[in-house]
């Protein structure tokens, strides 16, 4: 975490112009630090989206050239205008602010990152874009299932899905704390269709919700009832 007193009433104009130019003229712009492990992690997910390493323009605040604005003026502007974050990385994809490392990973999982790569020209063919979306969907499911190890639950849901309502009611009825549930409403995900197709390979049906418990995909609602002990 960077330590400074944010001052949004006194924005340095040179820093403002510098950051806005980097955002406008970069497929990916990342504000970071040379020793920041989360920055490295975010860059790995950005490459997975379909960007190349050369597409990522990085300003490490501890290693800036002498001819650019003062580093704290740069991060102060990014904080005030976009992020409200005092941590790095701060990531912009195709001129849009995404967030930090976890937000970048989520942009990969949802397919928003692949869409940004395609829209920016980093991915040049539609079939390659669809390939990246499929890869992200499968990794999203597999990683989420793995994170459910240790007695936790993964729920990939839709907001207007009666079977999803039933699953969420079951978890509530069983008294499962929110901290033990990783829940995503996937309606607007670019990866939505591929998540459902992958679910169809893992369970008898491709329909939401996709449920996992303790590191394993649950095959149906009856399996959720058995895992939770809910009334059904």
Secondary structure, DSSP 8 states (H G I E B T S, - for coil): -------TTS--HHHHHHHHHHHHT-SEEEEE-TT-HHHHHHHHHHHHHT--GGGEEEEETTS--TTS--HHHHHHHHIIIII--SSS-EEEETTEEEESHHHHHHHHHHTHHHHHHHHHTSS--HHHHHHHHHHHHHHHHHHHHHHTTTT-EEEEE-TT-HHHHHHHHHHHHTT--GGGEEEEE-TT-TTHHHHHHHHHHHSS---S-EEEETTEE--SHHHHHHHH----
